[in-house]
Amino acid sequence: MAFFLAVRPPRLTAEVLAAGVADAAGSLRPEPPEHLHVTLRYFGRLDDSELARIGATLDELSDAASSPPIELGPRSMLLGRDGALVLPATGVDLLAADIDQAFLGLDLAPRDLPFFGHLTLARRRDRQPIPADRVGQEMGASFIPEAIELLDSALVAGTTSYSCRKRAAFAS
């Protein structure tokens, strides 16, 4: 089980984005709408005391933070060594920096890569190449998230499953 902080688009936005990634060839493993999110900070495995400290810090952070307008797109791109198909996310950089600052005193591992806001639409299936017509595809959306969520991810029967462990609504 791995933990991370994220913001999610509204359900209708997520459904429209997910529908735009249909793959007749079957070389993509599209993310279902309920999985779409922008990761703000990845933690990995956490023990109960770390989860409690993160939850308390998350409440403080969301009480002080305004909900940022997030722009997704304008085009899909490949990201990472696994070739995930993503949409860049702008508007979350300051929130991610605030999160990094808020979690400095918790003795958690620092961010291992520079922050790049994105929403993962799909991943390669069985090492197949992502269809060329999906890379650079014009698509996008904008949304204002309601909350920061502490999510856990687990592999269940070969599929990633997400659970919300804590939801902290933005002050405004």
C-alpha positions in Angstrom: 0.0 0.0 0.0 1.3 3.4 -1.0 0.0 6.8 0.1 -0.1 10.2 -1.6 -1.9 13.5 -1.6 -4.0 14.5 -4.6 -6.8 16.7 -5.9 -9.5 15.3 -8.1 -11.5 16.8 -10.9 -15.3 16.8 -10.6 -17.0 13.5 -11.7 -18.4 14.9 -14.9 -15.0 16.3 -15.9 -13.3 13.0 -15.1 -15.9 11.1 -17.2 -15.3 13.3 -20.2 -11.5 13.0 -19.9 -11.7 9.2 -19.5 -14.0 8.9 -22.5 -11.5 10.8 -24.7 -8.9 8.0 -24.2 -10.9 5.1 -25.7 -8.5 2.6 -27.4 -9.9 0.3 -30.0 -6.5 -1.5 -30.5 -6.3 -2.4 -26.8 -2.8 -1.2 -26.2 -3.8 1.3 -23.5 -5.1 0.6 -20.0 -7.2 3.7 -19.5 -7.7 4.9 -16.0 -11.4 4.8 -14.9 -12.9 8.2 -14.1 -12.9 7.6 -10.4 -9.1 7.1 -10.5 -8.3 10.4 -12.2 -6.3 12.8 -10.0 -3.4 15.2 -9.8 -0.8 13.9 -7.4 0.6 16.7 -5.1 2.9 14.6 -3.0 3.8 10.9 -3.0 4.8 9.3 0.3 5.0 5.6 -0.3 4.5 3.3 2.7 3.5 5.0 6.0 3.0 3.7 9.5 0.0 4.7 11.7 1.9 7.5 13.5 3.0 9.0 10.2 -0.5 8.9 8.9 -1.8 10.7 12.0 0.8 13.4 11.6 0.1 13.8 7.9 -3.7 14.0 8.6 -3.2 16.8 11.2 -0.9 18.7 9.0 -3.3 18.3 6.1 -6.1 19.8 8.1 -3.9 22.8 9.0 -2.9 23.2 5.4 -6.3 23.0 3.8 -7.7 25.5 6.4 -5.1 28.0 5.3 -5.1 27.3 1.6 -7.4 28.6 -1.2 -8.5 26.1 -3.8 -6.4 26.7 -6.9 -7.9 26.8 -10.4 -6.3 23.9 -12.3 -5.9 23.8 -16.1 -5.3 20.4 -17.7 -3.9 20.1 -21.2 -3.8 21.4 -23.8 -2.4 18.2 -25.3 -1.7 14.7 -24.0 1.9 13.6 -23.6 4.0 10.6 -22.6 5.6 10.7 -19.1 8.0 8.4 -17.3 9.7 5.2 -18.0 6.5 3.3 -18.2 5.1 5.6 -20.9 2.0 6.9 -19.1 -0.3 9.0 -21.2 -0.9 12.2 -19.2 -2.3 15.7 -19.4 -0.1 18.5 -17.9 -1.7 20.3 -15.0 -1.0 23.9 -14.4 -2.1 25.9 -11.3 -1.0 23.3 -8.7 2.7 24.3 -8.4 2.2 26.7 -5.5 0.0 24.2 -3.7 2.6 21.5 -4.1 5.3 23.9 -2.8 3.1 24.7 0.2 2.6 21.0 0.9 6.4 20.4 0.7 6.9 23.3 3.2 4.2 22.1 5.5 5.6 18.6 5.7 9.3 19.6 6.2 9.1 19.0 10.0 7.6 15.5 9.8 10.8 13.6 9.0 9.4 12.2 5.8 11.5 11.5 2.8 12.0 14.7 0.6 10.5 14.8 -2.9 12.8 12.7 -5.1 12.0 14.4 -8.4 11.0 18.0 -9.2 7.3 18.5 -9.2 5.5 18.2 -12.5 1.7 18.5 -12.2 -0.1 16.0 -14.4 -3.2 13.8 -14.5 -2.6 10.3 -15.8 -5.1 9.2 -18.4 -3.8 5.8 -19.3 -0.8 3.4 -19.1 0.6 1.0 -21.6 -0.9 -2.5 -21.6 1.6 -5.4 -21.7 4.5 -3.2 -22.9 2.7 -2.3 -26.1 3.4 1.1 -27.6 0.9 3.8 -26.9 -0.9 4.6 -30.2 0.7 7.6 -31.9 -2.6 9.3 -32.4 -3.1 9.5 -28.6 0.2 11.4 -28.0 -0.3 15.1 -28.6 -4.1 14.7 -28.7 -5.8 18.0 -28.1 -7.8 17.7 -24.9 -8.1 19.6 -21.7 -10.3 20.8 -18.9 -10.3 23.2 -16.0 -11.6 22.7 -12.5 -11.4 24.0 -9.0 -10.8 21.2 -6.5 -13.0 21.0 -3.4 -10.4 19.3 -1.2 -7.0 17.7 -0.9 -7.3 14.0 -0.3 -4.9 11.5 1.3 -5.3 8.4 -0.9 -3.8 5.0 -0.6 -3.2 2.7 -3.6 -3.1 -1.0 -3.6 -2.8 -3.7 -6.2 -6.0 -5.8 -6.0 -6.3 -8.7 -8.5 -3.9 -7.0 -10.9 -5.7 -3.7 -10.8 -4.8 -0.6 -8.8 -7.4 0.3 -6.3 -7.6 3.8 -4.6 -9.1 4.5 -1.2 -9.6 8.0 0.4 -8.1 7.9 3.9 -8.7 11.6 4.6 -10.4 14.4 2.8 -9.6 18.0 3.8 -11.8 20.7 2.2 -10.2 23.9 1.1 -11.1 27.0 3.2 -12.2 28.9 0.1 
